[in-house]
Structure formats: C-alpha cells, structure tokens
C-alpha cells in the first residue's frame, strides 16, 4: 500500500493567518502531547508514523508549499511538486506516476489518497489500512472511508449507500453539501460523511489515464502538465466509477477548515500578545503581530491578526470570510521557508516605477539560504541578531549584529547562520518579484567546495 497525501489550497477561510504560501494545514494552532505548538500537517504526519505508514507515504503539493512542508516535517519527507496548480486529478496522476517511475511499483499496488489535514483519532489510520482488504474482497474499482454523521451538517458531502454489509457499504451516489433538512433525510437513509479518502489499484488509474492519452511516465507527464485539464478527482474518477464501496468509520473526525471549527480544538483561547477579559465568553484571540490586542466584553468571537490583515468576526459568520477577501491580491506578508521565515514590514512604489520592499528575515541556527543572485534589484542587509557566515562573490566572511551588507544586482551571495540570525533586508529596484532569484547552490557544503577549488578568499 502506498499513501498520497494531498497538500494544496490557500485556506482563505482562515485568513488573515493563511495565504497562498501558508495554507491552513501549516498554522501552528494545535498542541502536541508535550504541550508544544503543532500544525495540522505535523499532527497528521505524527499519526501516520504511529501507524507505521510513513515509509510508504508521498506528499503531493504545489511549488509554493514545498519549502514549508520540509520546514515542518523535515527534508527527508518525499514530496512531489506540481509544476503549476491543476486541481486534484492531475495532482494525483502526477504523484501516482512518480511512485511508479521511481519506486518500481507494480500496477497491482494499492494507492490510498487522503487530505493532509483531517482532525482524527489514531484509529482512523488503522481504518485506512483496511481499504486494501475491502477492495480485494469486493473487486470494486474504488474504496472510500465514510464517517458516521453525528449531526445533520450542510458543510459536508454525503456518501449514500445502496446496500450495507457487515464491514462495508455499496455506494449508490453522492450528495454534495445538502441543506440541513436534506441532511436529516440522508442520515435517515444511513448516509455517511465523505471525508475525501479513496483507494484504488495503480493500474486502474493508469488505464483511465491511457484512455485520455495521458502519459504514465513521470518525466513525460511532468513536462506536459500545463496541458492537462483543471478538474477534480471526484468529478473525473469517483463519480464515473462503476463499482464503489465505503468503509464506515465511527470515530472522531472534523474538518478544521474554518475559524469556528479550528478554535474548538485549540488548547488555549489566546495565542500571541494580548488580553481577553474574563467577561468575554467563547472568544479566541490569535495575534502574530508585535503589538498587543485587547478584547473586552465580547462573546463568541474570533479575533485574528497577522501581517496580512486583521479579522474580527462572530464565530458563526467566520466561514463567510472567503467571500469578502476575493479582491485582496497583495503578496503574502509572512512566509515560512526551509531555512526559517521572512516577514514583509513595508512596501512602496514610486512614480518612476521604482519599488522598495522591507523584510525582516530569520535564518535558523545551522541553516542557510541558497547561494544566488538577483537581476532586477539590489539589497541592503542590516544584521540585528546573531552571527553568520556570509558569501559574496569571491569572499566568505563572518557577519554579526550591527553589520551592514550592500548587495548590488548581479552580486552572488548567500548566508549560513552560526547562531540564529536575523536581519532587516531592504530591496530596491524595478519589477521586484520572488521570481527574480537565480539559484546556484542549495547546500552550504557545495558553496564551500566551490570556494576551495577557486582562489577565493576567506575572511573569518
């Protein structure tokens, strides 16, 4: 059995903490068994390891999320990156072709696809292991997991069975987000919540891909990825399958996709600087800013503040936030990277098309940026904390708090943190963008090896 974890989406229902690079699954709002802050993806990965499934799991994600996955889970976690976002069917097809091409997987291999952020008990992943057995037993095209509903919800899709057996149900059809009245009738007919987990044999998917003239070789599919239609796996595969079964799961399951559901699972009602008065009931404050926020005499609220914005909402209304931020197209103001994090402090554009971006950047101890250069901007760094090893063209030297570094456009540079290193970076130029980065080396050992082979100077 091989698992594909789908990590995508922008998680805009958890704005302003979530954005295009930091989706909901990366927000450290939960708590692990030791009392440390934990994200949804960290929690799920820990559960997958507990179930002994981590060695057979691959994460399918977009380019902008790859670094954050490695930052939170470690560099050794297998990740398949979409060249561009094309919805879940192309993403799953790409991940399946990767597993086949690089892990020498048989077409009889069972593939299980599940979202990266369900809030479940460990027993859920034991149920996942049973999917292969039920496909062997029934010879079905697909096997799903359906959650036994605890209330008539209009937020979830429903799996409607045609026949119930001892350990599985035969699926008749699906109903997507019904009204509460409709949901009551569905539950009366033994319908299950659809939690987005499905299993199939690798050969079944490959046969569908061949029918659509899609290559099954990973490199070929990756090169032609932009030509694939944007369509979900549900529409393209699940709803067209001739034979589908589902395993009922009678355990705890929740989609933490909105502020009202996420706050129900938080260990504390206050994160960050601020105060909630005792009279405020069922109110949560999540503050990522360096200024305090005070909440007085307000009930059933979520107050969330980050560099991307501020939200003050009644919890029942919080799921509607996506409708109100459609017009927000600013760049993400906070990003986690494999080497640490960066936060945009200020942005200005001028009449002559010149731009200025000011960032606060942290390189974690022992980690390094890439060795790279920019064509369109120059940078000035002011080191404010820690000590590091700085590379500029043909020199390696130490930098520490108080040092100022000037990096004209075209200047090759990189930095490694000896102790946790923070600096203020001011970018100036025309057409400043995250795409203006030409990377030469990723590993610091490669940078040092290059300098040893040259006549470069080392100033320590």
Secondary structure as UniProt FT lines:
FT   STRAND          2..7
FT   HELIX           12..14
FT   TURN            15..17
FT   HELIX           24..26
FT   STRAND          30..31
FT   TURN            33..34
FT   STRAND          37..38
FT   HELIX           40..50
FT   TURN            51..52
FT   HELIX           54..56
FT   STRAND          57..62
FT   HELIX           63..73
FT   TURN            75..76
FT   STRAND          79..82
FT   HELIX           87..102
FT   TURN            107..108
FT   STRAND          110..115
FT   TURN            116..117
FT   STRAND          118..120
FT   HELIX           123..129
FT   HELIX           131..138
FT   STRAND          142..148
FT   STRAND          157..164
FT   STRAND          169..176
FT   HELIX           180..188
FT   TURN            189..190
FT   STRAND          192..201
FT   HELIX           202..211
FT   TURN            212..213
FT   HELIX           218..223
FT   HELIX           225..227
FT   HELIX           233..236
FT   HELIX           238..240
FT   STRAND          244..249
FT   STRAND          253..255
FT   HELIX           259..264
FT   STRAND          270..271
FT   STRAND          274..276
FT   TURN            278..279
FT   STRAND          284..287
FT   STRAND          293..295
FT   STRAND          301..306
FT   TURN            307..308
FT   STRAND          309..314
FT   TURN            315..317
FT   HELIX           318..320
FT   HELIX           321..324
FT   TURN            325..327
FT   STRAND          334..337
FT   TURN            338..339
FT   STRAND          340..349
FT   TURN            351..352
FT   STRAND          354..363
FT   TURN            365..366
FT   STRAND          371..373
FT   STRAND          377..385
FT   STRAND          387..392
FT   TURN            393..394
FT   STRAND          395..400
FT   TURN            401..402
FT   STRAND          404..407
FT   TURN            409..410
FT   STRAND          413..417
FT   STRAND          421..430
FT   TURN            434..435
FT   STRAND          438..441
FT   HELIX           444..453
FT   TURN            454..455
FT   STRAND          457..459
//
